Amino acid sequence: MKILKYSYICMFAATAGIMTACAPDGQEGMFPGKGEPVTVKFSIDTRAAGTDDFDSQVKTLRVYAFQNGSPVGYYYGGEDVPAHTFEWKLPKGEVWFYAVANEQEAGSLLCENKGDIFVLPGETAGGVHPVEGLEVTPDKLESLTFSRLPEAEYVSGGTETGKDETGKIYRSAIVPMTGKCRETVANDHQEIKLVLKRSVAKLNLYFAKADVTDAGKGQLYMGRGLYLYNIPEYGYLFPKEKYEYTGAFNCLEGAGDSSDSRHQKNGKVILSAGWPEEPENAPQEGTDAYEEYEQNLKEKTHINEINALAHAGNTDPEQFQWMPAKPVYLFANPNGIADLYPSAPAGDKEKGYYLKILSHEHKVGSDGTEGHEADMQYVALPEVEANMNLRLFSVISMHGHVAMTAHWMIVPWEPGGGDVEFN
């Protein structure tokens, strides 16, 4: 079951006879006279977010109101306005409300990913503004697409550009959010709620060694790379439900970028390989080349060590290592690969998300001989919707060979300290 967490905008409409006198004079004539006007009281509180909940924070906000497809109200709130309350005069009758938060994080906007760049219209000084000259419609807003995904920001620990993620601390990204609702504006302290939904999903990866008797005898490393494939070229600013994505895909496995390692094959790098030049086959044992090979394995691929112990099927993050310790943001992708562990996902016509996860064990035998056991596993993700918080838990077993059991789940996207309340 998909459980989604939202932020809310609440608007209260009061009777015209009581509230009209409170409306600023500058709002007269701000809608084209469709229906008897009432005054909507609109209050906003955008709280400061901490280091781990920036993807729940609202930095900027636009709200458009439409009646019969034409704008009848427009509001803008910027970063310089932490909390404010205003009255918004709107016509009675059916009104559609469209909100866009953090538009700057989406980058350039296009209509259905083609044509000229579309700039959201309206003044960007805080407050309510006239609608004359606003060239925008609900259909236009719902067609807007973006092709830039947010990225978590490095804060401290380790080395920012280092391949070893151990000890690094990141701050989640500010992400674009939107919401829409249709309400009949009437009178008598009517309450209207508009839900803000993130335009992207996020993925968090957790790893552990299998919690068995001899699990501690070897060291487990994620030092040979972890890659993501089949990333849609764009997403919709106003997320669509149950739609068919008809655009192109980036990061298709095959010929392409292999700068991180020979395993990359055009995948998006989630964990870097410590030794990009690692050869496909090890040299003959007992030779100088083999000794150099073994030294490079230890010095370069022994990064991103996993020490946590957990049982397969466990989904308690406290029992795992979050690696890397940051969310990976995703466009919605309505496609899915049926097999959790696909053998050849690059040829799957559905183009659902999947990961290539490389891990290896280093151990020393009773005779002092060092050994390395490695595994490469494909893991398919489910169909991904915007605003989804997806977690993948991988338990890696090291019994003579390295194998992995994966389990994904969808959890609420907690609002943290950055939820938006309009009251």
C-alpha positions as CSV (number, residue, x, y, z in Angstrom):
1,M,0.0,0.0,0.0
2,K,1.3,3.4,-0.9
3,I,1.2,5.8,2.1
4,L,1.9,9.4,1.2
5,K,2.6,12.3,3.6
6,Y,1.4,15.8,2.6
7,S,1.6,19.4,3.6
8,Y,-1.6,21.4,3.8
9,I,-2.9,24.8,2.7
10,C,-6.1,25.9,4.4
11,M,-8.2,28.8,3.2
12,F,-11.2,30.2,4.9
13,A,-13.9,32.1,3.1
14,A,-16.1,34.6,5.1
15,T,-19.3,36.3,4.0
16,A,-18.8,39.4,1.8
17,G,-21.0,41.5,4.0
18,I,-18.7,40.9,7.0
19,M,-15.3,40.8,5.4
20,T,-15.3,42.9,2.2
21,A,-14.5,46.1,4.2
22,C,-11.3,44.4,5.4
23,A,-9.9,43.8,1.9
24,P,-7.2,46.2,0.7
25,D,-8.4,48.8,-1.8
26,G,-5.9,47.6,-4.3
27,Q,-7.8,44.3,-4.7
28,E,-10.8,46.0,-6.3
29,G,-11.3,44.6,-9.9
30,M,-8.8,41.8,-9.4
31,F,-11.1,39.3,-11.0
32,P,-13.3,39.7,-14.1
33,G,-16.7,39.9,-12.3
34,K,-17.7,36.2,-12.4
35,G,-20.0,35.7,-9.4
36,E,-20.6,37.7,-6.3
37,P,-17.3,38.4,-4.6
38,V,-16.4,37.1,-1.1
39,T,-13.2,37.6,0.8
40,V,-10.9,34.7,1.5
41,K,-8.6,34.9,4.5
42,F,-5.3,33.3,3.8
43,S,-2.6,32.7,6.4
44,I,0.8,31.1,5.9
45,D,3.4,29.8,8.3
46,T,6.6,28.4,6.7
47,R,8.8,27.1,9.4
48,A,12.6,26.8,9.3
49,A,13.8,23.3,8.4
50,G,16.6,21.4,10.0
51,T,19.5,19.6,8.3
52,D,17.4,16.4,7.6
53,D,14.1,17.8,6.4
54,F,14.8,20.4,3.7
55,D,12.7,18.4,1.2
56,S,9.7,19.3,3.4
57,Q,10.4,23.1,3.3
58,V,8.6,25.7,1.3
59,K,10.9,28.6,0.2
60,T,8.7,30.3,-2.4
61,L,5.0,29.8,-3.2
62,R,2.6,30.9,-6.0
63,V,-1.1,30.3,-5.8
64,Y,-3.4,30.9,-8.8
65,A,-7.2,30.8,-8.6
66,F,-9.3,30.1,-11.7
67,Q,-13.0,30.4,-12.6
68,N,-14.2,29.0,-15.9
69,G,-10.5,28.7,-17.0
70,S,-9.6,32.3,-16.4
71,P,-7.5,33.6,-13.5
72,V,-9.4,35.4,-10.7
73,G,-6.7,35.5,-8.1
74,Y,-2.9,35.4,-7.7
75,Y,-0.6,35.3,-4.7
76,Y,3.1,35.1,-4.4
77,G,5.1,34.5,-1.2
78,G,8.9,34.7,-1.3
79,E,11.8,33.6,1.0
80,D,11.8,37.0,2.7
81,V,8.3,36.5,4.1
82,P,8.5,33.9,6.9
83,A,4.8,34.3,8.0
84,H,2.0,36.5,6.8
85,T,-1.8,36.8,6.6
86,F,-3.9,38.5,3.9
87,E,-7.4,38.7,2.6
88,W,-8.0,37.5,-1.0
89,K,-11.2,38.7,-2.7
90,L,-12.6,35.9,-5.0
91,P,-15.9,35.4,-6.9
92,K,-18.5,33.1,-5.6
93,G,-19.0,29.8,-7.4
94,E,-16.7,27.0,-8.5
95,V,-13.0,28.0,-8.3
96,W,-9.9,25.9,-9.0
97,F,-6.8,26.6,-6.9
98,Y,-3.3,25.7,-8.2
99,A,-0.2,26.1,-6.1
100,V,3.5,25.9,-7.0
101,A,6.2,25.8,-4.3
102,N,10.0,26.0,-4.9
103,E,9.7,26.4,-8.6
104,Q,13.3,27.4,-8.8
105,E,14.4,23.8,-7.9
106,A,12.7,22.4,-11.0
107,G,14.9,24.5,-13.3
108,S,13.5,25.3,-16.8
109,L,9.9,24.5,-17.4
110,L,8.5,23.2,-20.7
111,C,5.1,22.2,-21.9
112,E,5.1,18.4,-22.4
113,N,8.9,18.6,-22.6
114,K,8.9,20.6,-25.8
115,G,8.8,24.1,-27.2
116,D,10.0,27.3,-25.5
117,I,10.8,27.7,-21.9
118,F,7.7,28.7,-19.9
119,V,8.1,31.2,-17.1
120,L,5.3,31.2,-14.4
121,P,3.6,34.5,-14.8
122,G,2.9,37.0,-12.0
123,E,4.8,39.5,-9.8
124,T,7.3,38.1,-7.4
125,A,6.9,40.6,-4.6
126,G,5.2,39.1,-1.6
127,G,1.4,39.4,-1.5
128,V,-1.8,39.4,-3.6
129,H,-1.5,40.9,-7.1
130,P,-3.9,41.8,-9.9
131,V,-4.7,39.1,-12.4
132,E,-4.8,41.4,-15.5
133,G,-2.3,40.3,-18.1
134,L,-1.7,36.8,-16.5
135,E,-1.4,34.4,-19.4
136,V,-1.9,31.1,-17.7
137,T,-4.6,28.4,-17.6
138,P,-5.1,25.2,-15.6
139,D,-4.3,23.2,-18.7
140,K,-1.1,25.0,-19.2
141,L,0.0,24.4,-15.6
142,E,-0.8,20.7,-15.8
143,S,1.3,20.3,-19.0
144,L,4.5,21.7,-17.4
145,T,7.4,19.4,-17.2
146,F,10.9,19.7,-15.8
147,S,14.1,17.7,-16.4
148,R,16.3,18.6,-13.4
149,L,16.4,16.4,-10.4
150,P,17.3,17.8,-7.0
151,E,20.5,16.6,-5.3
152,A,21.3,16.2,-1.6
153,E,24.0,18.6,-0.4
154,Y,27.2,17.5,1.3
155,V,27.5,19.0,4.8
156,S,30.5,17.4,6.6
157,G,32.4,14.2,7.3
158,G,34.8,12.3,5.1
159,T,35.9,14.1,2.0
160,E,33.2,15.8,-0.2
161,T,34.7,14.5,-3.4
162,G,36.0,11.2,-1.9
163,K,34.7,7.9,-3.1
164,D,34.2,6.5,0.4
165,E,30.8,7.6,1.8
166,T,31.6,6.4,5.3
167,G,30.9,9.1,7.8
168,K,29.6,11.7,5.3
169,I,26.7,13.8,6.3
170,Y,24.3,15.3,3.8
171,R,21.4,17.7,3.8
172,S,18.3,16.7,1.9
173,A,17.4,19.0,-1.1
174,I,14.7,21.6,-1.4
175,V,12.2,20.1,-3.9
176,P,9.5,21.4,-6.1
177,M,5.9,20.9,-4.9
178,T,2.5,21.5,-6.4
179,G,-1.1,21.2,-5.5
180,K,-4.6,21.7,-6.9
181,C,-8.2,21.5,-5.8
182,R,-11.6,22.5,-6.9
183,E,-13.9,24.1,-4.4
184,T,-17.2,26.1,-4.5
185,V,-16.5,29.4,-2.9
186,A,-19.6,30.4,-0.9
187,N,-19.6,32.2,2.4
188,D,-20.0,31.7,6.1
189,H,-16.4,30.8,7.1
190,Q,-16.0,28.0,4.6
191,E,-12.8,26.0,4.9
192,I,-10.8,25.0,1.9
193,K,-7.8,22.7,1.9
194,L,-5.2,22.4,-0.8
195,V,-2.6,19.6,-0.6
196,L,1.0,20.3,-1.6
197,K,2.5,17.2,-3.2
198,R,6.2,16.8,-4.0
199,S,6.9,16.6,-7.8
200,V,9.6,14.0,-7.2
201,A,10.0,10.7,-5.3
202,K,13.0,9.7,-3.2
203,L,14.9,6.5,-2.7
204,N,17.0,5.6,0.4
205,L,19.3,2.5,0.4
206,Y,20.1,0.4,3.4
207,F,22.6,-2.4,3.7
208,A,23.6,-5.1,6.3
209,K,25.4,-8.3,6.5
210,A,23.3,-11.4,7.2
211,D,23.0,-11.9,11.0
212,V,24.3,-15.4,11.2
213,T,26.9,-17.1,13.3
214,D,29.9,-16.5,11.2
215,A,28.9,-13.2,9.7
216,G,31.7,-11.3,11.4
217,K,34.5,-13.4,10.0
218,G,34.8,-11.4,6.8
219,Q,34.6,-7.7,5.9
220,L,31.9,-6.5,3.5
221,Y,32.5,-3.6,1.2
222,M,30.3,-1.7,-1.3
223,G,33.4,-0.5,-3.1
224,R,32.9,-1.6,-6.7
225,G,30.0,0.7,-7.6
226,L,26.2,1.0,-7.4
227,Y,24.3,2.2,-10.4
228,L,20.7,3.3,-11.3
229,Y,19.1,2.7,-14.7
230,N,16.0,3.7,-16.8
231,I,15.6,7.3,-15.5
232,P,12.8,9.2,-17.3
233,E,14.0,12.3,-19.2
234,Y,11.5,14.5,-17.4
235,G,8.7,14.6,-14.8
236,Y,5.5,16.6,-14.5
237,L,5.5,19.6,-12.2
238,F,1.9,18.7,-11.3
239,P,2.2,14.9,-10.9
240,K,-0.1,12.7,-12.9
241,E,-1.7,9.6,-11.6
242,K,-1.8,6.3,-13.5
243,Y,-0.5,7.7,-16.8
244,E,1.6,6.3,-19.6
245,Y,5.0,7.9,-19.8
246,T,5.8,8.4,-23.5
247,G,9.1,10.3,-23.3
248,A,12.7,9.1,-23.6
249,F,14.9,7.6,-20.9
250,N,18.3,8.5,-19.7
251,C,20.8,6.0,-18.2
252,L,19.9,3.1,-20.4
253,E,22.3,0.2,-19.7
254,G,24.7,-0.5,-22.5
255,A,27.2,1.5,-24.5
256,G,27.7,4.8,-22.8
257,D,29.5,6.3,-19.8
258,S,31.8,3.9,-18.0
259,S,34.1,6.4,-16.5
260,D,33.3,5.2,-13.0
261,S,34.0,1.5,-13.8
262,R,33.6,-1.1,-16.5
263,H,30.4,-2.2,-14.7
264,Q,28.7,1.3,-15.0
265,K,27.6,1.0,-18.6
266,N,25.8,4.4,-18.6
267,G,24.2,4.0,-15.2
268,K,23.7,6.9,-12.8
269,V,26.4,6.6,-10.1
270,I,25.0,6.2,-6.6
271,L,28.1,4.7,-5.0
272,S,31.4,5.2,-6.8
273,A,33.8,2.4,-7.6
274,G,37.1,2.7,-5.7
275,W,39.2,1.3,-8.5
276,P,37.8,2.4,-11.9
277,E,40.6,0.6,-13.7
278,E,40.0,-2.8,-12.1
279,P,40.6,-5.4,-14.7
280,E,37.9,-7.9,-15.7
281,N,40.1,-10.9,-14.8
282,A,42.7,-11.2,-12.1
283,P,46.3,-12.0,-13.1
284,Q,47.9,-15.4,-12.5
285,E,48.4,-16.1,-8.8
286,G,51.9,-16.1,-7.6
287,T,53.1,-13.4,-10.1
288,D,54.2,-9.9,-9.4
289,A,51.1,-8.7,-11.3
290,Y,48.9,-10.6,-9.0
291,E,50.5,-9.1,-5.9
292,E,50.0,-5.7,-7.3
293,Y,46.4,-6.6,-8.1
294,E,45.7,-7.7,-4.5
295,Q,47.3,-4.5,-3.1
296,N,45.0,-2.4,-5.3
297,L,42.0,-4.4,-4.2
298,K,42.7,-3.7,-0.6
299,E,43.8,0.0,-1.0
300,K,41.1,1.1,-3.5
301,T,38.0,-1.1,-3.2
302,H,37.9,-1.4,0.6
303,I,35.6,1.5,1.0
304,N,32.0,1.8,2.1
305,E,32.4,-1.0,4.6
306,I,29.2,-2.5,5.9
307,N,29.2,-3.6,9.6
308,A,25.5,-3.7,10.4
309,L,23.9,-7.1,11.0
310,A,20.3,-7.9,10.1
311,H,18.0,-10.7,9.1
312,A,16.5,-10.9,5.6
313,G,13.1,-9.2,5.5
314,N,14.0,-6.8,8.3
315,T,12.9,-3.2,7.5
316,D,14.1,-1.4,10.6
317,P,16.6,1.3,9.4
318,E,18.3,1.2,12.8
319,Q,19.5,-2.3,12.0
320,F,21.1,-1.2,8.7
321,Q,23.6,1.2,7.4
322,W,22.2,4.0,5.2
323,M,24.6,4.0,2.2
324,P,25.0,6.6,0.9
325,A,23.5,8.6,3.8
326,K,21.4,10.7,1.6
327,P,18.2,10.4,-0.4
328,V,18.3,9.8,-4.2
329,Y,15.5,11.8,-5.9
330,L,13.6,10.3,-8.8
331,F,11.1,11.3,-11.4
332,A,7.9,9.4,-11.4
333,N,8.1,6.2,-13.6
334,P,4.9,4.3,-14.1
335,N,6.8,1.3,-15.5
336,G,7.9,-1.6,-13.5
337,I,9.9,-4.8,-14.0
338,A,8.0,-7.9,-12.8
339,D,11.0,-9.8,-11.5
340,L,12.6,-8.4,-8.3
341,Y,16.0,-9.9,-9.3
342,P,15.9,-9.6,-13.1
343,S,18.7,-11.4,-15.0
344,A,18.9,-9.1,-18.0
345,P,16.9,-5.9,-17.2
346,A,18.5,-3.9,-20.0
347,G,16.4,-5.7,-22.5
348,D,13.1,-5.3,-20.6
349,K,10.7,-3.3,-22.7
350,E,8.9,-1.9,-19.7
351,K,11.8,0.4,-18.7
352,G,11.2,0.3,-15.0
353,Y,13.8,1.6,-12.6
354,Y,16.5,-0.9,-11.5
355,L,19.8,-1.0,-9.6
356,K,23.0,-2.8,-10.3
357,I,24.6,-3.4,-6.8
358,L,28.2,-4.7,-6.5
359,S,29.5,-5.9,-3.2
360,H,32.5,-8.0,-2.2
361,E,33.8,-9.8,0.9
362,H,37.4,-9.8,2.1
363,K,38.5,-12.6,4.4
364,V,41.6,-14.3,5.7
365,G,41.6,-18.1,5.9
366,S,43.0,-20.2,8.8
367,D,46.2,-20.6,6.8
368,G,46.6,-16.8,6.4
369,T,45.5,-16.8,2.8
370,E,43.5,-13.8,1.8
371,G,40.5,-14.2,-0.4
372,H,37.9,-12.0,-2.2
373,E,34.3,-13.1,-3.0
374,A,32.3,-10.7,-5.2
375,D,28.7,-10.4,-6.4
376,M,26.8,-8.3,-8.8
377,Q,23.0,-8.2,-8.3
378,Y,20.3,-6.5,-10.3
379,V,17.3,-5.3,-8.2
380,A,14.2,-3.9,-9.7
381,L,12.2,-1.0,-8.1
382,P,8.4,-0.8,-8.1
383,E,6.4,1.6,-10.1
384,V,7.4,5.0,-8.7
385,E,5.0,7.9,-8.1
386,A,5.8,11.5,-7.3
387,N,5.8,12.1,-3.5
388,M,6.7,8.5,-2.8
389,N,9.3,7.7,-0.1
390,L,10.9,4.4,-1.2
391,R,13.3,2.4,1.0
392,L,15.3,-0.6,-0.2
393,F,16.8,-2.9,2.4
394,S,19.5,-5.3,1.3
395,V,20.9,-8.1,3.4
396,I,24.1,-9.6,2.1
397,S,25.1,-13.1,3.0
398,M,28.7,-14.3,3.0
399,H,28.7,-18.1,3.1
400,G,31.4,-19.3,0.7
401,H,29.9,-16.9,-1.8
402,V,28.3,-13.5,-1.6
403,A,24.6,-13.3,-2.2
404,M,21.9,-10.6,-1.5
405,T,18.3,-10.6,-0.4
406,A,16.5,-7.3,-1.1
407,H,13.2,-6.0,0.2
408,W,11.6,-2.6,-0.7
409,M,8.9,-0.8,1.1
410,I,7.0,2.5,0.8
411,V,6.8,4.7,3.9
412,P,5.3,8.1,4.8
413,W,7.4,11.0,3.7
414,E,7.6,12.8,7.0
415,P,7.1,16.6,6.9
416,G,9.7,17.3,9.6
417,G,9.9,20.9,10.7
418,G,9.2,22.3,7.2
419,D,5.5,21.5,6.8
420,V,3.3,24.3,5.6
421,E,0.2,25.3,7.6
422,F,-2.3,27.9,6.4
423,N,-4.8,28.7,9.0
